[in-house]
Amino acid sequence: MQDSLLRWKTRKRLSAKPGDGLYALAEYKKVIRISIPIKSDGLVLISLEPDGYHEILLKEILSIVHDRF
């Protein structure tokens, strides 16, 4: 978790030109990891099975997170 927070802090420092990050997705052989920043220093970490439905789930998750935070 600390590694994920460190990576988001790095992205935040580098966001002047491309803008703030909306989410990060890392796809591994056995799991898909999604990191979504919330508020100033919060981070939602989600792990999904790589079953091909992660794009649909990601849209739903982003909608929920952005509506509530």
C-alpha positions as CSV (number, residue, x, y, z in Angstrom):
1,M,0.0,0.0,0.0
2,Q,2.8,2.4,0.8
3,D,4.3,1.8,-2.7
4,S,1.0,2.7,-4.3
5,L,0.8,5.9,-2.3
6,L,4.3,6.8,-3.2
7,R,3.6,6.2,-6.9
8,W,0.5,8.5,-6.7
9,K,2.5,11.2,-5.0
10,T,5.0,11.0,-7.8
11,R,2.2,11.2,-10.4
12,K,0.8,14.2,-8.6
13,R,4.2,16.0,-8.8
14,L,4.4,15.3,-12.5
15,S,0.8,16.2,-13.3
16,A,1.4,19.9,-14.4
17,K,1.3,19.1,-18.1
18,P,-0.9,16.0,-18.5
19,G,-3.3,16.9,-15.7
20,D,-4.3,15.0,-12.6
21,G,-4.4,11.2,-12.8
22,L,-7.9,9.6,-12.8
23,Y,-6.8,6.1,-12.1
24,A,-3.9,3.6,-12.7
25,L,-4.4,0.0,-13.9
26,A,-1.7,-2.7,-13.7
27,E,-2.4,-6.0,-15.3
28,Y,-0.6,-9.0,-14.0
29,K,-0.9,-12.7,-15.0
30,K,-3.3,-13.5,-12.1
31,V,-4.7,-10.2,-11.0
32,I,-5.6,-6.7,-12.2
33,R,-4.9,-3.9,-9.7
34,I,-6.6,-0.5,-10.0
35,S,-5.6,2.5,-7.9
36,I,-8.0,5.5,-7.7
37,P,-7.1,8.7,-5.9
38,I,-9.7,10.2,-3.6
39,K,-9.6,13.5,-1.8
40,S,-6.2,15.0,-1.2
41,D,-4.2,12.0,0.0
42,G,-6.6,9.0,-0.1
43,L,-6.3,6.1,-2.4
44,V,-8.8,3.3,-3.3
45,L,-7.0,0.0,-4.2
46,I,-9.0,-2.7,-6.0
47,S,-7.9,-6.1,-7.2
48,L,-9.9,-8.0,-9.9
49,E,-9.6,-11.3,-11.6
50,P,-8.4,-11.0,-15.2
51,D,-11.6,-12.5,-16.6
52,G,-12.2,-9.9,-19.4
53,Y,-14.8,-7.9,-17.5
54,H,-12.5,-5.4,-15.9
55,E,-13.3,-2.6,-18.4
56,I,-17.0,-2.8,-17.5
57,L,-16.3,-3.0,-13.8
58,L,-13.8,-0.1,-14.0
59,K,-16.4,2.2,-15.4
60,E,-18.9,1.3,-12.7
61,I,-16.3,1.6,-9.9
62,L,-15.1,5.0,-11.2
63,S,-18.7,6.3,-11.3
64,I,-19.3,5.2,-7.7
65,V,-16.0,6.6,-6.4
66,H,-16.3,9.9,-8.2
67,D,-19.9,10.4,-7.1
68,R,-19.0,9.8,-3.4
69,F,-15.6,11.4,-3.1
